[in-house]
Amino acid sequence: MPQRTASPAEIDSCLTLLAATPERIAAGTIGHDESELTHSPDRKTWSALQILSHLRACDTVWSETIYAMLLLDDPHLPLLHPRDLTRLRQYTTLSFADSLQVFTWQRQELLAVLRPLPLAAWQCAALIGNHRHSVFSQARRIALHESQHCAQIEALFAI
């Protein structure tokens, strides 16, 4: 199925969401110490650190697919699960502050690649697992996914 072309307004909106994520996480956790940031209120609710670790892994996996789409001609990429990467790299053993700093750097790197792209480059695509994705669909996927998890972090510390 052919991918629809993303409009410049949709791309700008996606870039805005991507840029806002580290700021939302920082703002949502300001004033909380490491014990609060690593505490899970119950067995079904992730701590702020677990959420951030998940976002770091998703960013790594999904950003790498974007880079591959931009470098290779219609690649077929394996479907990797971010939870496997979280465990492998032991993200939850790092401090929240260090993890947020690394995440912020990762995001700056992704935005440095995406912001100058010409409109046509946003349509570069790949088969990931059995699904076709474009640079735009992956970037939007990251942005929307992160927005949901930012709301979770904000809810953890809402008064």
HULINGI-V78764 format. One record per helix or strand. SS is the DSSP state (h for helix, s for strand). FROM is the first residue (numbers start at 0). LEN is the number of residues. If there is no record, write none. Layout:
{{SS:FROM:LEN} {SS:FROM:LEN}}
This chain:
{{h:7:22} {h:33:4} {h:47:24} {s:75:2} {h:81:8} {h:90:3} {h:95:19} {h:118:5} {s:124:4} {s:130:4} {h:134:22}}
